[in-house]
Amino acid sequence: MNDRAKHPEVTPEQAEEAVRTLLRWAGEDPSREGLLDTPKRVVKAYRDWFSGYETDPGEYLRRTFKEVAGYDEMVVLRDIEFESHCEHHMAPIIGRAHVGYLPTNRVVGISKLARVVDGYARRFQVQEKLTAEIAHCIQETLQPAGVAVVIDASHECMTTRGVHKRGVSMVTSQMLGTFRDDARTRAEFLQFIGIHGGHR
């Protein structure tokens, strides 16, 4: 059962009325021509932005491949672009995720790693939680020797309101298994994604 199904269903009409309420609160007239279709558009956009609640990201990783000719070195997918939303202000989080793992006897199609990132990003998030969810999903489903996830993102709740600081990004990481225990493995991953000695 997905997260949305655990709660009483909200109809599209109720969601659209909530948008009209916010428009009125902001000082607008929802009945003027330019805003007539805005509630429908917002609800449609929310269905896309928060489609992660309808998916099980781990499901993407359950189809794996054994025929890898004994390959057991690091697999890294860099610069996975994502869009998420801050659960505190509902403002966009825009960034890139870097994911690596050390396979044991199975590998997964690389597009599936990007889908795992999207599956969790398309929910209300805080970046630390997003980073940990991606790493633990890969670790629990693939059972590799280790998983590394680094996320570099800008938060619109900081750039467009509050302190109004542009050009600032936040970097979080989660290292599991060999990546946590072996400094050389961790350093190799950071080198692959372009981070050396703690600097991009």
C-alpha positions, 0 to 999 in steps of 0.5 A: 500500500502506498503512503497516500492510500493510508490516509483518507482520499482527498478528491481533486475537487477538494484539492482545487478548492484548497488552491483557490483558498490560497489564491484568495489568502494571497490577495487574488481573485480566483475567478478572474480569467487568468486564474480560472484554470490555475487550481486544475494546473496546480493539482496536476503539477502536484500529482507529478511533483509528489508521485513518489508517494505512489511508488516503492523505490526498492521495486526498481532494484529487484531485477538484477543481473548475475552475468557480469564476468566476476566484476566486483569493483565500484559502480558509480552513477554521477550527477543524477539531477532531481527536484524535490520539495522541502517539507518545512516550506513546500519550496523546491530543492534542486540538486544532483545525487551521486550514487555508488555501490560495491556489488557482490554477485549482482548488478542493477541497470543504471537507470534504476539507480536514478529511479530510486533517487526520483522515487524518494525525491518526489516526496516532501523531504529534508535533504539529510533524510533523502540521502539516507533513504536512497542509501538504505534502500540500495543496501537493503535491496541489493545487499552489496558490500557497501553503498555511498550517496552524496547529494549537492542541492540548493534550497529555494526556502533559503534562496527566495525567502528568509535569508535570501542567500543565492549560490549556496548549496548543501552537501550531505552524504551517507556511507554504508558498509565498505564505504564507511569502514575503508577510507581508501574506498571512500576516497576513491568514490569521492574522487570519482564524483569530483570531491577531493579533500572535502572540496568540489 
